[in-house]
């Protein structure tokens, strides 16, 4: 799954332990995180100014994201796409990547709900959708194993 994680999710993941941290870990291991230079700059700036992490740790975080994510240039998106023009680059990035979803804590984006065919989730909604997807995949796998057992028994 191609996922655009908004800067607020990435910042929360590296600033505190909790849901956002878990989501970033899952996305790094199981999904493709879509990034842009603008997004990385915003993360770096906020980790420096607001969170005040040591520069070495911030450099490691940005290096990790660069190494494990996919860097893209956002598409142009008109300013009328959402009520806060600062959120336009995230929408453009998701559009350029044909992302499967955007994950954000930003109310101005969450109120949009969907950008074209791309759903916009809160971290909690995204975690719930991942759990549902996992349960559904396990059920499908269990069903297919049951069919193999029946075939092997000759039923």
Secondary structure by P-SEA (a helix, b strand, c coil): cbbbbcaaaaaaaaacccaaaaaaaaaaccbbbbbcaaaaaaaaaaacccccccaaaaaaaaaaaaacbbbbbbccccccccccccaaaaaaaaaaacccbbbbccaaaaaacccccbbbbcaaaaaaaaaaaaaaaaaaaaaaaaaaaaaaacc
